[in-house]
Amino acid sequence: MILFWILAPIMVLAALGMVMAAKAVHSALFLAVVMICLAIMYAAQEAPFLFTVQVIVYTGAVLMLFLFVLMLVGVDASDSLIETIPGQRLAAGAVGLLFGVLVVTSVGQAAVGDPVGLASANTDGNIPALAQLLFSRYVFAFEVTSALLITAAVGAMVLAHRERLTPKPTQRDQALERMRAYAETGRHPGTLPSPGVLARHNAVGTPALLPDGTSSELSVSRTLRARGSVRPAGDYSNEVVATLRAIDATADGGPEEPTGDRR
């Protein structure tokens, strides 16, 4: 009872989140929480087979299949208000109502009165009894159910598939687009240097030094600059210029020492 009153509110909240989640992936994750809590309840009721099936088959296989279909097909919020089949929302509501009635009836029959024939069916154990029923009397329904899941996944991919109206951009097209954006907006066409590149250390507050010795302001986070945690880039540039002058003077025969902070 303690386990039930702990898991039941979690399952109800996760079920509400599954229905009300704005993103399909979040809804699937809430469904995973419901399935795991249900598996724990099966284990508490001494039903190891249902516990194993709930974790391996439903949570580990069916739910992952849902996620794979979402990743392959994709979900667009603009399509959620368009009915591809007329009357599908009304039909879905009716089926949901019938399913609710079925769940309430099943729970009521299990809660009121003693189950008939349960003791004789579990004479050799719960798992052997279920295996005997699934793979003998109900083997056809079991195989049809597995085929139905695969058919539903393939059907979802076919119904939600979108034909590509334009050819897929190649690497050359993407490079030309970056150069065009650089010509129009001045945006850097390549990847920006990371903090510490060609610098004395790789601290996140150290601006990256470009090959010509100047520092790049783009390599430091704007948040650090706003907090005043970054040393001004001009200080590094002055040090580099002073060091280069000292090197040139030494190469010409002069003993001039480099100026600036050598830290």
Secondary structure as UniProt FT lines:
FT   HELIX           2..20
FT   HELIX           24..44
FT   TURN            45..46
FT   HELIX           48..53
FT   HELIX           54..62
FT   HELIX           63..73
FT   HELIX           77..79
FT   TURN            80..81
FT   TURN            86..87
FT   HELIX           88..111
FT   HELIX           118..121
FT   TURN            122..124
FT   HELIX           126..132
FT   HELIX           133..137
FT   HELIX           139..160
FT   HELIX           171..185
FT   TURN            195..198
FT   TURN            204..205
FT   STRAND          208..209
FT   TURN            211..212
FT   STRAND          215..216
FT   HELIX           217..219
FT   HELIX           222..227
FT   HELIX           233..251
FT   TURN            252..253
//
